[in-house]
Amino acid sequence: MTFVDPQHAFEASYPSKTARFRHDLTNDPLFEIDRILKLIASVPPKSIEYNSANISHDHDPAKMPSNGLSPEETVRNIADINSWLVVMNIEQDPEYNAMMQRCLADIAPHVLEKTGPMNLIQGYIFVSSPHATTPFHMDPEHNI
């Protein structure tokens, strides 16, 4: 995976500001529905969270309404059911781990120079319906 001009955008802003950059993951087969379904089948259930997106932006994340479907049904019908799903710790799968390593290789030199080596590399995939609302929260321990 390559970022488009990561050196300029990322190097100029990391670690104190956000940066906008583009990537070429749009057509990666790892993000096709069938491959995501295969991933869901391979990870422990605790690595999957999914809920209805019929909520307000300030909804309590601890009180998320179920969508009444399985994770597989949620992904297969995501375009029509106003829901969201996250697969956590995708690095458990060798193909997703390799993709993550390729992505991070583009920015690793800048991270190392400014804040030291990356550690505890984890990845999440979010799948959501058009215009879905997910609860706002911060995970500072998971961000660079």
VENTATA-V756724 format. One record per residue. N is the residue number from 0. RES is the residue in three letters. SS is DSSP state (A for helix, B for strand, O for the rest). PSI is psi in whole degrees, 0 to 359 (* if undefined). Layout:
BEGIN
{{N | RES | SS | PSI} {N | RES | SS | PSI}}
END
This chain:
BEGIN
{{0 | MET | O | 142} {1 | THR | O | 143} {2 | PHE | B | 151} {3 | VAL | B | 114} {4 | ASP | O | 52} {5 | PRO | A | 329} {6 | GLN | A | 314} {7 | HIS | A | 304} {8 | ALA | A | 311} {9 | PHE | A | 311} {10 | GLU | A | 324} {11 | ALA | A | 337} {12 | SER | A | 329} {13 | TYR | O | 137} {14 | PRO | O | 5} {15 | SER | O | 343} {16 | LYS | O | 161} {17 | THR | O | 162} {18 | ALA | O | 145} {19 | ARG | O | 130} {20 | PHE | O | 163} {21 | ARG | B | 161} {22 | HIS | B | 174} {23 | ASP | O | 34} {24 | LEU | O | 352} {25 | THR | O | 318} {26 | ASN | O | 15} {27 | ASP | O | 128} {28 | PRO | A | 340} {29 | LEU | A | 343} {30 | PHE | A | 11} {31 | GLU | O | 150} {32 | ILE | A | 313} {33 | ASP | A | 322} {34 | ARG | A | 324} {35 | ILE | A | 322} {36 | LEU | A | 321} {37 | LYS | A | 319} {38 | LEU | A | 314} {39 | ILE | A | 319} {40 | ALA | A | 340} {41 | SER | A | 345} {42 | VAL | O | 157} {43 | PRO | O | 148} {44 | PRO | A | 329} {45 | LYS | A | 347} {46 | SER | A | 3} {47 | ILE | B | 132} {48 | GLU | B | 138} {49 | TYR | B | 145} {50 | ASN | B | 171} {51 | SER | B | 149} {52 | ALA | O | 15} {53 | ASN | O | 69} {54 | ILE | O | 167} {55 | SER | O | 164} {56 | HIS | O | 338} {57 | ASP | O | 21} {58 | HIS | O | 143} {59 | ASP | O | 116} {60 | PRO | A | 336} {61 | ALA | A | 351} {62 | LYS | A | 48} {63 | MET | O | 135} {64 | PRO | O | 139} {65 | SER | O | 155} {66 | ASN | O | 357} {67 | GLY | O | 8} {68 | LEU | O | 169} {69 | SER | O | 166} {70 | PRO | A | 318} {71 | GLU | A | 316} {72 | GLU | A | 323} {73 | THR | A | 312} {74 | VAL | A | 315} {75 | ARG | A | 328} {76 | ASN | O | 16} {77 | ILE | O | 328} {78 | ALA | O | 338} {79 | ASP | O | 0} {80 | ILE | O | 4} {81 | ASN | O | 65} {82 | SER | B | 176} {83 | TRP | B | 157} {84 | LEU | B | 143} {85 | VAL | B | 135} {86 | VAL | B | 116} {87 | MET | B | 151} {88 | ASN | O | 52} {89 | ILE | A | 348} {90 | GLU | A | 350} {91 | GLN | A | 334} {92 | ASP | O | 126} {93 | PRO | A | 322} {94 | GLU | A | 319} {95 | TYR | A | 323} {96 | ASN | A | 316} {97 | ALA | A | 319} {98 | MET | A | 317} {99 | MET | A | 317} {100 | GLN | A | 320} {101 | ARG | A | 317} {102 | CYS | A | 311} {103 | LEU | A | 336} {104 | ALA | A | 329} {105 | ASP | A | 330} {106 | ILE | A | 349} {107 | ALA | A | 317} {108 | PRO | A | 324} {109 | HIS | A | 323} {110 | VAL | A | 312} {111 | LEU | A | 315} {112 | GLU | A | 321} {113 | LYS | A | 326} {114 | THR | A | 4} {115 | GLY | O | 182} {116 | PRO | O | 151} {117 | MET | O | 146} {118 | ASN | O | 164} {119 | LEU | O | 59} {120 | ILE | O | 120} {121 | GLN | O | 150} {122 | GLY | O | 148} {123 | TYR | B | 145} {124 | ILE | B | 125} {125 | PHE | B | 134} {126 | VAL | B | 125} {127 | SER | B | 154} {128 | SER | O | 158} {129 | PRO | O | 133} {130 | HIS | O | 21} {131 | ALA | O | 148} {132 | THR | O | 128} {133 | THR | O | 149} {134 | PRO | O | 142} {135 | PHE | O | 135} {136 | HIS | O | 163} {137 | MET | O | 139} {138 | ASP | O | 71} {139 | PRO | A | 335} {140 | GLU | A | 348} {141 | HIS | A | 4} {142 | ASN | O | 150} {143 | ILE | O | *}}
END
